[in-house]
Amino acid sequence: MGDRVHGGALGRAVADFVIVKASDALFPTPDGISDEVASTLPVAGSSAAAALAAVGLRAGDTVLVGGAAGGVGIFAVQLARLAGATVIGTASEGTFPFLRKLGAEPVAYGPGLADRVRDLGVTAAVDLFGTETAEAALDLGVPPGRIATIAAGPNPPGGVRATGGADAEPGALTRIADAIVDGRLTVPVAAVFPVERIRDAVALQAARHVHGKVVVTL
């Protein structure tokens, strides 16, 4: 009772706490991580970890990350860099400086993506928005087993791997939290809204110009 935790819980709200079941996936929130940052980990952090695990990312890989400046992308870029991979991230040109700070080499998304990265030696890909990056990787000859998507439905193109946060390996969130505490991974929080202003939060996120996570507090 009274411990700071993060994760997924479905329970009955009572005053300022929630009654949870033993089966709920809750993890201790380490000192040095705010509740706002911790709230971003279960979905975005787990999804990024699952996508990288699905392609068997390893040191020396060059991974193409589709939607690299998005909420999941900021985790995927940094986790891939921590694993020793070179990261090429698709994004709009306005986010290029932001991606370079995270350690990625940015490239514009859109028609002709495969041609723009053809000479960069892509060995794996994770598509965090639609199927454009997955299709580009297939065009480059990357094996389907080394391409993963999280937003293309259960049957992505070309036999590439569909995954999501539920597929994250045991301990993934703990490793991410440890990396944040150690300063090896950063979670940019672009804005924090009280729940009474949830419409403003959704509008900001929907505009797709925000660099970092949007958090709603209860």
LONUKOL-134193 format. One line per field, with one value per residue: residue number from 0; residue in three letters; x, y, z of N, C-alpha, C, O in turn. Coordinates in Angstrom, 2 decimals, decimal comma. Each point is the difference from the previous one (the first is absolute). Layout:
// LONUKOL-134193
vexvo: [NUM	...]
koldo: [ala	...]
n_x: [X	...]
n_y: [Y	...]
n_z: [Z	...]
ca_x: [X	...]
ca_y: [Y	...]
ca_z: [Z	...]
c_x: [X	...]
c_y: [Y	...]
c_z: [Z	...]
o_x: [X	...]
o_y: [Y	...]
o_z: [Z	...]
//
This chain:
// LONUKOL-134193
vexvo: [0	1	2	3	4	5	6	7	8	9	10	11	12	13	14	15	16	17	18	19	20	21	22	23	24	25	26	27	28	29	30	31	32	33	34	35	36	37	38	39	40	41	42	43	44	45	46	47	48	49	50	51	52	53	54	55	56	57	58	59	60	61	62	63	64	65	66	67	68	69	70	71	72	73	74	75	76	77	78	79	80	81	82	83	84	85	86	87	88	89	90	91	92	93	94	95	96	97	98	99	100	101	102	103	104	105	106	107	108	109	110	111	112	113	114	115	116	117	118	119	120	121	122	123	124	125	126	127	128	129	130	131	132	133	134	135	136	137	138	139	140	141	142	143	144	145	146	147	148	149	150	151	152	153	154	155	156	157	158	159	160	161	162	163	164	165	166	167	168	169	170	171	172	173	174	175	176	177	178	179	180	181	182	183	184	185	186	187	188	189	190	191	192	193	194	195	196	197	198	199	200	201	202	203	204	205	206	207	208	209	210	211	212	213	214	215	216	217]
koldo: [met	gly	asp	arg	val	his	gly	gly	ala	leu	gly	arg	ala	val	ala	asp	phe	val	ile	val	lys	ala	ser	asp	ala	leu	phe	pro	thr	pro	asp	gly	ile	ser	asp	glu	val	ala	ser	thr	leu	pro	val	ala	gly	ser	ser	ala	ala	ala	ala	leu	ala	ala	val	gly	leu	arg	ala	gly	asp	thr	val	leu	val	gly	gly	ala	ala	gly	gly	val	gly	ile	phe	ala	val	gln	leu	ala	arg	leu	ala	gly	ala	thr	val	ile	gly	thr	ala	ser	glu	gly	thr	phe	pro	phe	leu	arg	lys	leu	gly	ala	glu	pro	val	ala	tyr	gly	pro	gly	leu	ala	asp	arg	val	arg	asp	leu	gly	val	thr	ala	ala	val	asp	leu	phe	gly	thr	glu	thr	ala	glu	ala	ala	leu	asp	leu	gly	val	pro	pro	gly	arg	ile	ala	thr	ile	ala	ala	gly	pro	asn	pro	pro	gly	gly	val	arg	ala	thr	gly	gly	ala	asp	ala	glu	pro	gly	ala	leu	thr	arg	ile	ala	asp	ala	ile	val	asp	gly	arg	leu	thr	val	pro	val	ala	ala	val	phe	pro	val	glu	arg	ile	arg	asp	ala	val	ala	leu	gln	ala	ala	arg	his	val	his	gly	lys	val	val	val	thr	leu]
n_x: [0,84	-1,25	-0,25	2,13	-2,01	1,01	-1,21	0,05	-1,46	-0,56	-0,55	0,12	-0,97	2,06	-1,86	1,39	-1,77	1,81	-2,18	1,87	0,04	-0,65	-2,12	-0,82	-0,30	0,54	0,30	1,55	-1,06	1,31	1,30	-1,14	-1,52	0,12	-1,26	0,74	1,84	-0,13	-0,81	2,00	0,44	-1,56	-0,70	0,13	-0,13	-2,00	-1,27	0,54	-0,65	-2,16	-0,45	0,55	-1,49	-1,72	0,88	-0,77	-1,41	1,19	1,30	0,03	-1,56	-0,98	-0,22	-1,31	0,55	-1,47	0,35	1,72	-1,14	-0,45	-2,25	-0,93	-0,85	-1,48	-1,97	-1,67	-0,86	-1,43	-2,15	-1,12	-0,79	-1,92	-1,63	0,01	-2,11	0,22	0,12	-1,41	0,34	-1,62	0,34	-1,22	-0,33	-2,23	-0,42	0,18	-0,65	-2,19	-0,62	0,20	-1,69	-1,64	0,73	-1,72	-0,01	0,03	-2,09	0,48	-1,65	-0,96	-1,56	0,00	-1,84	-1,49	-1,34	-1,83	-1,34	-0,71	0,36	-2,14	-0,53	-1,66	0,13	-0,44	-1,76	0,04	-1,67	0,82	0,59	-1,72	-0,30	-0,59	-0,26	-2,05	-1,59	0,01	-0,93	-2,24	-0,87	-0,08	-2,09	-1,10	1,61	-1,30	1,36	0,58	-1,91	0,32	-1,79	-0,21	0,72	1,02	-0,16	-2,01	-1,01	1,70	0,44	-0,84	-2,04	-0,49	1,85	-1,64	0,03	0,87	-1,19	-1,88	0,64	-0,88	2,05	0,00	-1,36	-1,56	-1,94	0,08	-0,22	-2,13	-1,32	0,39	-1,08	-2,10	-0,55	0,07	-2,19	-0,63	-1,33	-0,33	-0,74	0,38	0,35	-1,20	-1,06	-0,38	-1,11	-0,88	-0,41	0,46	2,17	-1,53	-1,70	0,21	-0,68	-2,20	-1,00	0,33	-1,21	-2,06	0,44	0,04	-0,86	-1,45	1,05	-0,96	0,81	-1,71	0,45	-0,88	-0,35	0,65]
n_y: [-1,19	0,78	-2,20	0,75	0,53	-1,78	1,18	-2,24	1,68	-2,07	2,15	-0,65	1,33	0,32	1,26	-0,16	-1,35	-1,29	-0,39	-0,72	-0,41	-1,86	-0,18	1,26	0,93	-1,05	2,20	-1,28	1,45	-0,50	-0,53	1,91	-1,29	1,55	1,12	2,11	0,41	0,24	2,07	1,04	-0,28	0,41	2,12	2,08	0,40	-0,09	1,85	1,76	0,08	0,60	2,19	1,20	0,01	1,42	2,01	-0,31	1,59	0,74	-0,74	2,24	-0,43	-0,69	1,28	-1,33	2,11	-1,68	1,97	0,42	1,17	-1,98	-0,04	-0,84	1,45	1,32	-1,08	0,14	2,07	0,85	-0,58	1,12	2,04	0,10	-0,09	2,26	0,58	-0,82	2,12	-1,46	2,19	-1,56	1,50	1,02	1,02	0,21	-1,98	1,00	2,15	0,25	-0,09	1,93	1,41	-0,43	1,48	1,44	-1,84	2,22	-0,78	1,14	0,75	-2,02	0,97	-2,18	-0,52	-1,28	1,21	0,70	-1,80	0,62	2,20	-0,16	-1,07	0,81	0,27	2,17	-1,29	2,21	-1,48	2,09	-0,35	-1,13	0,86	2,11	0,42	-0,37	1,51	1,74	-0,27	0,13	2,07	0,51	-0,80	1,81	-1,18	-1,32	-1,74	0,92	-1,14	2,06	-1,27	2,24	0,55	-2,00	0,32	-1,00	1,50	-0,05	2,10	-1,05	0,15	2,10	0,63	-1,50	2,22	-0,78	1,83	-0,41	1,12	1,80	0,49	-2,20	1,21	-0,71	-0,77	-2,17	-1,52	-0,44	-1,39	-2,17	-0,86	-0,58	-1,90	-1,80	0,29	-2,09	0,48	0,70	1,01	0,05	1,46	-1,00	-1,88	1,83	-1,93	1,98	-1,38	1,41	-0,59	-1,34	1,35	1,10	-1,14	-0,21	1,75	0,16	-1,26	0,72	1,53	-1,41	1,34	-1,55	1,51	-1,90	-0,46	-1,28	1,68	-2,05	2,11	-1,65]
n_z: [0,00	-1,69	-0,34	-0,18	-0,88	-0,96	-1,46	-0,20	-0,28	0,65	0,10	2,14	-1,53	0,86	-0,12	1,77	0,28	-0,37	-0,17	0,99	-2,22	1,05	-0,70	1,67	-2,04	1,90	-0,43	0,99	1,34	-1,76	1,76	0,27	1,03	-1,62	1,49	0,22	1,22	2,23	0,36	0,04	2,16	1,56	-0,13	0,83	2,21	1,05	-0,21	1,29	2,15	0,34	-0,08	1,80	1,68	-0,31	0,47	2,09	0,77	-1,76	1,67	-0,19	1,58	-1,90	1,84	-1,25	0,53	-0,12	-1,02	-1,41	-1,53	-0,97	0,22	-1,86	-1,50	1,08	-0,01	-1,50	-0,28	1,49	-0,23	-1,61	0,53	1,17	-1,57	-0,06	0,51	-2,07	0,73	-0,98	0,26	0,00	-1,66	1,58	-1,96	-0,02	-0,97	-2,00	-0,05	-0,43	-2,17	-1,10	0,47	-1,49	-1,54	-0,25	-1,29	0,36	0,21	-1,86	1,34	-0,06	-1,32	-0,57	1,19	-1,06	-1,32	1,10	-0,08	-2,03	-0,02	0,69	-1,90	-1,28	2,23	0,44	0,59	0,47	-0,28	0,02	-2,17	0,89	-2,08	0,47	2,18	0,87	-0,41	1,43	2,03	0,04	0,11	2,19	0,10	0,72	1,01	-1,27	-0,41	-1,98	-0,38	0,84	0,52	-0,11	-2,05	0,17	2,21	0,14	-1,31	1,47	-0,66	-1,80	0,93	-0,65	1,07	0,32	0,25	1,91	0,52	-1,13	-1,84	0,98	-0,75	0,50	1,28	-1,46	0,85	0,52	-1,64	-0,60	1,19	-0,33	-1,78	0,56	1,06	-1,36	-0,41	0,58	1,73	-2,10	1,87	-2,20	1,65	-1,61	0,65	1,26	-0,37	0,60	1,71	1,68	0,24	0,95	0,55	1,95	1,82	0,44	1,01	2,21	1,41	0,49	1,58	1,76	1,59	0,78	1,30	-0,71	2,04	-0,72	1,41	0,35	0,66	1,41]
ca_x: [-0,84	0,76	1,12	-0,21	0,07	-0,48	-0,39	-1,40	-0,88	-1,44	-0,49	-1,08	0,57	-0,49	0,68	1,16	0,79	-0,72	0,10	0,41	0,05	1,35	0,41	0,34	1,44	0,48	1,43	0,43	0,57	1,21	0,29	0,67	-0,94	-1,26	-1,20	-0,34	0,85	-0,34	-1,26	0,22	0,77	-0,67	-0,42	1,03	1,25	-0,17	-0,17	1,31	0,83	-0,53	0,31	1,43	0,23	-0,59	0,92	1,28	1,00	1,29	1,06	0,48	-1,11	-0,50	-1,46	-0,85	-1,12	-1,04	-0,68	0,99	-0,18	-1,25	0,05	0,72	1,27	1,07	0,55	0,63	1,29	0,99	0,27	0,83	1,35	0,60	0,35	1,17	-0,42	-0,12	-1,42	-0,50	-1,37	-0,84	-0,73	-0,09	1,26	0,02	0,44	1,35	0,92	-0,42	0,45	1,48	0,33	-0,27	1,00	-0,41	0,22	-1,36	-0,29	-1,40	-0,90	-0,73	0,41	1,43	0,76	0,98	1,12	0,78	0,82	0,49	1,45	0,37	0,25	-1,05	-0,06	-1,22	-0,92	-1,21	-0,95	-0,83	-1,13	-0,41	0,78	0,96	1,37	0,09	0,04	1,31	1,00	-0,16	0,56	1,46	0,47	0,09	-0,88	-1,22	0,18	0,75	-0,84	-1,15	-0,94	-0,87	-1,25	-0,48	-0,95	0,57	0,55	0,75	0,40	1,23	0,36	0,80	-0,50	-0,87	0,29	-0,53	0,52	-0,26	1,03	1,30	0,63	0,00	1,09	0,25	-0,28	1,00	1,23	-0,20	0,02	1,38	0,74	-0,40	0,65	1,44	0,25	0,31	-1,20	-0,79	-1,40	-0,48	-1,42	-0,28	-1,06	-0,79	-1,33	-0,95	-1,02	-1,04	0,40	0,38	-0,22	1,20	1,06	-0,26	0,23	1,45	0,55	-0,52	0,66	1,21	1,16	0,59	1,22	0,00	-1,24	-1,06	-0,45	-1,21	0,01	-1,31]
ca_y: [1,19	1,24	-0,05	0,57	-1,05	0,33	-1,20	-0,10	-0,49	0,21	-0,17	0,86	1,21	0,36	1,23	0,32	-1,19	-0,99	-1,38	-0,78	-1,45	-0,55	-0,25	1,25	0,14	1,20	-0,04	1,10	1,18	0,33	1,39	0,62	0,01	0,61	-0,75	0,35	-0,81	-1,41	-0,31	-0,21	-1,22	-1,27	-0,15	0,39	-0,71	-1,42	-0,20	0,16	-1,17	-1,18	0,10	-0,25	-1,41	-0,80	-0,06	-0,52	1,05	-0,27	0,96	-0,03	0,17	1,31	-0,19	1,07	0,18	0,82	0,76	0,04	1,13	-0,17	-0,42	-1,27	0,16	0,55	-1,13	-0,94	0,56	-0,04	-1,38	-0,57	0,55	-0,66	-1,36	0,03	0,09	1,28	0,25	0,94	0,24	0,77	1,06	1,25	0,73	0,85	-0,76	-0,53	0,33	-0,77	-1,38	-0,05	0,04	-1,33	-0,94	-0,58	0,72	0,16	-0,04	0,36	-1,07	0,29	-0,72	-0,03	-0,28	-1,06	0,55	0,93	-0,72	-1,21	-0,17	0,14	-1,31	-0,38	-1,44	-0,29	1,14	-0,01	0,98	0,41	0,78	-0,51	-1,07	0,55	-0,42	-1,44	-0,23	0,46	-0,99	-1,15	0,41	0,00	-1,38	-0,42	-1,16	0,33	-0,28	1,08	1,19	-0,08	1,12	0,03	0,71	-0,43	-1,07	-1,33	-0,58	1,03	-0,42	-0,75	-0,95	0,58	-0,39	0,91	-0,11	1,08	0,05	-1,23	-0,97	0,39	-1,05	0,26	0,86	1,10	1,29	0,24	0,44	1,37	0,89	0,10	0,83	1,38	0,42	0,13	1,07	-0,53	0,13	1,15	0,00	1,39	0,23	1,25	0,76	-0,70	0,60	-0,66	-0,73	0,95	0,59	-1,12	0,39	0,72	-0,99	-0,77	0,89	0,17	-1,25	-0,24	0,91	-0,71	0,88	0,00	-0,78	-0,59	-0,59	0,83	-0,72	0,49	-0,37	-0,16]
ca_z: [0,00	-0,04	-0,94	-1,33	-1,00	-1,34	-0,73	-0,39	1,06	-0,12	1,36	0,46	0,59	1,33	0,40	-0,83	-0,30	-0,79	0,44	-1,16	0,16	-0,01	-1,38	-0,68	-0,24	0,66	0,24	0,86	-0,66	0,74	0,30	-1,14	-1,12	0,40	-0,37	-1,37	-0,87	0,21	-0,66	-1,43	-0,25	-0,28	-1,39	-0,98	0,26	-0,29	-1,44	-0,62	0,36	-0,70	-1,42	-0,19	0,29	-1,07	-1,15	0,46	-0,15	0,65	-0,27	-1,37	-0,93	-0,40	0,07	-0,51	0,93	-0,57	1,04	1,07	0,91	0,72	1,39	0,09	-0,69	0,84	0,74	-0,93	-0,43	1,07	0,35	-1,06	0,17	1,16	-0,40	-0,88	-1,40	-0,68	-0,18	-1,00	0,41	-0,90	0,69	-0,75	0,10	1,18	1,17	-0,21	1,11	1,17	-0,17	0,10	1,42	0,55	-0,53	-1,27	-1,24	-0,51	-1,42	-0,23	-0,39	-1,21	-1,21	-0,27	1,22	-0,23	-0,76	0,83	0,99	-0,65	0,14	1,41	0,59	0,95	0,28	0,74	-0,02	0,82	-0,51	1,14	-0,51	-1,30	-0,65	-0,96	0,32	-0,22	-1,44	-0,47	0,41	-0,89	-1,28	0,15	0,15	1,40	0,21	0,76	1,41	0,65	-0,12	0,89	0,01	1,18	-0,31	-1,32	0,16	0,23	-1,23	-0,71	-1,35	-0,26	1,04	1,08	1,31	0,75	1,43	0,82	1,35	0,74	-0,35	0,56	0,80	1,44	0,44	-0,93	0,63	1,05	-0,66	-0,49	1,17	0,47	-0,95	0,25	1,24	-0,26	-0,96	-1,33	-0,82	0,41	-0,44	-0,09	0,25	-0,69	0,68	1,01	0,13	0,92	-0,74	-0,41	-1,30	-0,86	-1,39	-0,44	-0,14	-1,21	-1,15	-0,15	-0,52	-1,34	-0,95	-0,40	-0,03	1,32	0,13	1,32	0,47	0,57	1,20	0,65	1,42	0,63]
c_x: [0,88	1,18	-0,38	0,20	-0,43	-0,34	-1,47	-0,84	-1,44	-0,59	-1,11	0,61	-0,65	0,81	1,19	0,90	-0,88	0,21	0,31	0,03	1,44	0,50	0,37	1,52	0,47	1,47	0,38	0,57	1,23	0,07	0,78	-0,84	-1,32	-1,17	-0,40	0,82	-0,37	-1,27	0,17	0,60	-0,83	-0,39	1,15	1,31	-0,09	-0,12	1,33	0,88	-0,45	0,38	1,48	0,33	-0,50	0,94	1,37	1,12	1,26	1,00	0,51	-1,10	-0,15	-1,51	-0,71	-1,23	-1,01	-0,81	0,89	-0,20	-1,29	0,19	0,73	1,39	1,12	0,61	0,77	1,38	1,05	0,34	0,87	1,43	0,70	0,42	1,18	-0,33	0,11	-1,47	-0,24	-1,47	-0,78	-0,83	-0,19	1,26	0,08	0,48	1,44	0,96	-0,32	0,50	1,50	0,44	-0,22	0,98	-0,36	0,45	-1,37	-0,07	-1,49	-0,82	-0,68	0,53	1,49	0,87	1,08	1,21	0,87	0,91	0,70	1,48	0,48	0,15	-1,01	-0,06	-1,25	-0,88	-1,13	-0,89	-0,99	-1,22	-0,35	0,92	1,10	1,42	0,18	0,12	1,33	1,08	-0,08	0,61	1,53	0,56	0,19	-0,95	-1,22	0,14	0,78	-0,72	-1,21	-0,86	-0,83	-1,37	-0,56	-1,02	0,69	0,67	0,73	0,51	1,25	0,41	0,88	-0,71	-0,86	0,25	-0,61	0,51	-0,19	1,06	1,37	0,54	-0,09	1,21	0,26	-0,23	0,99	1,30	-0,12	0,06	1,42	0,82	-0,35	0,70	1,48	0,34	0,35	-1,18	-0,81	-1,41	-0,48	-1,51	-0,34	-1,01	-0,71	-1,31	-0,76	-1,12	-1,14	0,31	0,40	-0,24	1,23	1,16	-0,15	0,27	1,49	0,63	-0,42	0,67	1,33	1,21	0,74	1,22	0,09	-1,39	-0,96	-0,63	-1,26	0,01	-1,42	0,00]
c_y: [1,24	0,00	0,70	-1,12	0,55	-1,31	0,03	-0,58	0,31	-0,24	0,96	1,20	0,28	1,20	0,25	-1,21	-0,98	-1,37	-0,86	-1,48	-0,48	-0,21	1,27	0,14	1,33	-0,18	1,16	1,14	0,43	1,48	0,59	-0,01	0,58	-0,88	0,28	-0,83	-1,47	-0,38	-0,27	-1,37	-1,22	-0,19	0,28	-0,76	-1,47	-0,27	0,11	-1,21	-1,24	0,02	-0,31	-1,47	-0,88	-0,14	-0,52	1,01	-0,32	1,08	-0,16	0,11	1,46	-0,14	1,24	0,07	0,94	0,71	0,22	1,12	-0,11	-0,53	-1,31	0,15	0,52	-1,09	-0,94	0,49	-0,19	-1,42	-0,68	0,50	-0,67	-1,43	-0,05	0,07	1,43	0,19	1,04	0,20	0,83	1,00	1,17	0,81	0,88	-0,71	-0,50	0,38	-0,80	-1,44	-0,12	0,04	-1,35	-1,04	-0,64	0,86	0,15	-0,06	0,30	-1,23	0,38	-0,77	0,10	-0,31	-1,05	0,52	0,91	-0,73	-1,21	-0,26	0,05	-1,33	-0,44	-1,52	-0,41	1,24	-0,21	1,13	0,33	0,80	-0,52	-1,07	0,53	-0,50	-1,48	-0,30	0,45	-1,02	-1,25	0,30	-0,03	-1,41	-0,44	-1,18	0,37	-0,24	1,06	1,35	-0,18	1,24	-0,05	0,60	-0,38	-1,11	-1,35	-0,62	1,07	-0,53	-0,86	-0,98	0,56	-0,22	1,09	-0,19	1,18	-0,11	-1,27	-1,06	0,34	-1,10	0,33	0,86	1,19	1,36	0,32	0,48	1,42	0,98	0,18	0,91	1,47	0,52	0,24	1,11	-0,49	0,12	1,17	-0,10	1,45	0,05	1,37	0,85	-0,90	0,75	-0,68	-0,63	0,92	0,63	-1,10	0,32	0,72	-0,98	-0,78	0,85	0,20	-1,25	-0,23	0,87	-0,56	0,92	0,02	-0,91	-0,54	-0,47	1,06	-0,80	0,66	-0,48	-0,05	0,61]
c_z: [0,00	-0,94	-1,31	-1,03	-1,35	-0,70	-0,35	1,12	-0,35	1,37	0,32	0,71	1,35	0,45	-0,93	-0,23	-0,76	0,61	-1,23	0,35	-0,06	-1,42	-0,76	-0,10	0,55	0,35	0,92	-0,84	0,78	0,35	-1,19	-1,26	0,50	-0,40	-1,44	-0,99	0,12	-0,74	-1,49	-0,31	-0,40	-1,46	-0,95	0,20	-0,34	-1,49	-0,73	0,28	-0,75	-1,47	-0,26	0,28	-1,14	-1,20	0,41	-0,10	0,79	-0,37	-1,43	-1,03	-0,40	-0,13	-0,49	0,89	-0,63	1,07	1,20	1,00	0,80	1,40	0,22	-0,59	0,89	0,88	-0,93	-0,44	1,08	0,42	-1,05	0,10	1,18	-0,32	-0,95	-1,47	-0,51	-0,34	-1,08	0,29	-1,00	0,80	-0,95	0,25	1,24	1,25	-0,12	1,13	1,26	-0,08	0,11	1,46	0,66	-0,52	-1,31	-1,17	-0,67	-1,52	-0,18	-0,37	-1,31	-1,20	-0,26	1,20	-0,24	-0,75	0,86	0,98	-0,61	0,25	1,45	0,72	1,03	0,16	0,77	-0,04	0,97	-0,47	1,11	-0,44	-1,39	-0,54	-0,91	0,24	-0,24	-1,50	-0,60	0,34	-0,86	-1,36	0,03	0,15	1,43	0,19	0,83	1,50	0,75	-0,17	0,91	-0,14	1,27	-0,33	-1,36	0,08	0,11	-1,22	-0,81	-1,34	-0,01	1,07	1,09	1,32	0,63	1,49	0,73	1,41	0,80	-0,26	0,57	0,91	1,49	0,39	-0,89	0,67	1,10	-0,61	-0,53	1,17	0,53	-0,91	0,17	1,25	-0,21	-0,98	-1,39	-0,96	0,56	-0,55	-0,05	0,25	-0,56	0,74	1,00	0,18	1,14	-0,81	-0,45	-1,36	-0,99	-1,48	-0,57	-0,22	-1,29	-1,24	-0,24	-0,61	-1,44	-1,04	-0,48	-0,17	1,33	0,03	1,43	0,40	0,53	1,13	0,54	1,44	0,53	1,39]
o_x: [0,93	0,60	-1,15	1,02	-0,65	0,44	-0,61	0,35	-0,31	0,02	-0,51	0,69	-1,22	1,21	-0,18	1,20	-1,21	1,13	-0,76	-0,01	0,88	1,21	0,55	0,74	-0,06	0,45	-0,59	0,73	-0,12	-0,59	0,84	0,37	-0,58	0,13	-0,51	-0,54	-0,08	-0,13	-0,88	0,03	0,41	0,17	0,40	0,58	0,90	0,55	0,28	0,66	0,83	0,37	0,32	0,84	0,60	-0,04	0,91	1,12	-0,06	-0,21	0,18	0,29	0,40	-0,49	0,33	-0,76	0,29	-0,50	-0,44	0,47	-0,31	1,13	0,74	0,96	1,15	1,17	1,09	0,95	1,10	1,16	0,88	0,95	1,19	0,93	0,47	0,86	-0,06	-0,65	0,56	-0,76	0,45	-0,49	0,50	0,66	1,09	0,40	0,49	0,71	0,91	0,49	0,51	0,98	0,68	0,05	0,67	0,18	-0,57	0,95	-0,82	0,44	0,18	0,95	0,60	1,22	1,14	1,13	1,22	1,00	0,61	0,42	1,20	0,31	0,38	-0,09	-0,30	0,48	-0,48	0,44	-0,78	-0,76	0,67	0,52	0,73	0,69	1,04	0,80	0,53	0,87	1,03	0,65	0,64	1,22	0,61	-1,16	0,12	-0,59	0,04	0,62	-0,64	0,49	-0,24	-0,89	-0,71	-0,34	1,23	0,75	-0,51	0,00	0,89	1,14	0,59	-1,17	0,44	0,09	-0,66	0,76	0,82	0,12	0,97	-0,75	-0,04	1,12	0,85	0,82	0,36	0,63	0,95	0,64	0,38	0,83	0,85	0,54	0,57	1,17	0,44	0,16	-0,17	-0,22	-0,37	-0,77	0,43	0,09	-0,11	-0,01	0,11	-0,25	-0,67	-0,89	0,88	0,72	0,39	0,78	0,97	0,58	0,44	0,82	0,81	0,06	0,52	0,89	0,98	0,00	0,48	-0,93	0,42	-0,47	-0,10	0,17	-0,87	-1,02]
o_y: [0,13	1,04	-0,07	-0,69	1,05	-1,07	1,06	-1,02	1,11	-1,12	0,70	-0,15	-0,04	-0,11	0,17	0,15	0,21	-0,37	0,00	-0,39	0,69	0,00	-0,09	-0,37	1,03	-1,09	1,08	-0,23	0,42	0,84	-0,67	0,61	-0,50	-0,88	-0,88	-0,52	-0,71	-1,14	-0,60	-0,41	-0,70	-1,10	-0,87	-0,50	-0,55	-0,98	-0,79	-0,52	-0,78	-1,03	-0,70	-0,59	-1,02	-1,01	-0,07	-0,33	-0,48	0,77	-1,12	0,24	0,90	-0,66	1,12	-0,96	1,18	-0,65	-0,11	-0,10	0,90	-0,19	-0,13	-0,62	-0,41	0,08	-0,44	-0,78	-0,48	-0,30	-0,80	-0,76	-0,31	-0,53	-1,08	-0,24	0,95	-0,92	1,09	-0,97	1,07	-0,30	-0,01	-0,16	0,25	0,65	-0,68	-0,88	-0,43	-0,54	-0,97	-0,65	-0,35	-1,12	-0,95	1,21	-1,00	0,34	-0,43	-0,84	1,11	-0,77	1,06	0,12	0,19	-0,37	0,03	0,57	-0,79	-1,15	0,10	-0,03	-0,56	-0,73	-1,19	1,10	-1,12	1,16	-0,85	0,49	0,33	-0,83	-0,80	-0,40	-0,43	-0,84	-0,64	-0,28	-0,57	-0,85	-0,25	-0,18	-1,05	0,08	0,78	0,73	-0,01	1,06	-1,05	1,09	-1,07	-0,01	0,79	-0,61	-0,07	-0,96	0,45	-1,21	0,15	-0,47	-0,77	-0,39	1,15	-1,13	0,84	-0,91	-0,32	-0,96	-0,72	-0,66	1,18	-0,24	0,83	0,91	1,16	0,92	0,78	1,05	1,11	0,77	0,87	1,11	0,95	0,31	0,79	-0,18	0,13	-0,51	0,55	-0,67	1,02	1,23	-1,21	1,21	-1,21	0,40	-0,30	0,53	0,20	-0,52	-0,23	0,15	-0,22	-0,48	0,00	0,10	-0,43	-0,37	0,44	-0,26	0,73	-1,08	0,69	0,02	1,02	-1,12	1,23	-1,19	0,75	-0,03]
o_z: [0,79	-0,23	-0,43	0,01	-0,09	0,41	-0,05	0,58	-0,45	0,50	-0,88	1,01	0,14	0,24	-1,21	-0,22	-0,13	0,33	-0,96	1,16	-0,52	-0,24	-1,10	0,91	-0,67	0,35	-0,10	-0,97	1,15	-0,68	-0,59	-1,00	0,96	-0,85	-0,69	-0,98	-1,01	-0,47	-0,63	-1,16	-0,93	-0,53	-0,78	-0,96	-0,63	-0,51	-0,90	-0,90	-0,46	-0,56	-0,96	-0,68	-0,31	-0,70	-0,82	-0,40	1,14	-0,93	-0,48	-1,17	0,73	-0,92	0,39	0,10	-0,20	0,92	1,14	1,14	0,79	0,46	0,98	0,47	-0,15	0,36	0,34	-0,04	-0,27	0,28	0,34	-0,21	-0,07	0,61	-0,36	-0,84	0,77	-0,48	0,02	0,00	-0,41	1,09	-1,13	1,02	0,51	0,97	0,90	0,49	0,71	0,99	0,57	0,37	0,97	0,51	-0,42	0,14	-0,44	-0,70	0,81	-0,77	-0,50	0,14	0,17	-0,07	0,40	0,32	-0,18	0,44	0,72	0,11	0,26	1,20	1,03	-0,99	0,10	-0,29	0,17	-0,05	0,43	0,84	-0,98	0,75	-0,60	-0,93	-0,50	-0,40	-0,91	-0,82	-0,37	-0,60	-1,02	0,02	0,24	-0,40	0,95	0,80	1,23	0,11	-0,03	-0,30	0,56	0,85	-0,63	-1,01	-0,02	0,13	-1,03	-0,23	0,84	0,00	0,76	0,02	0,10	0,47	-0,61	0,33	0,86	0,76	-0,24	0,71	0,37	-0,46	0,33	-0,13	0,20	0,53	0,08	-0,10	0,37	0,47	-0,19	0,00	0,55	-0,20	-0,84	-1,20	1,21	-1,10	1,03	-0,68	0,53	-0,01	-0,19	0,24	0,17	-1,14	-0,99	-0,65	-0,84	-0,86	-1,14	-0,94	-0,73	-0,98	-1,15	-0,91	-0,82	-1,18	-1,03	-0,81	0,17	-0,60	0,90	-0,81	0,54	-0,21	0,05	0,27	-0,44	0,69]
//
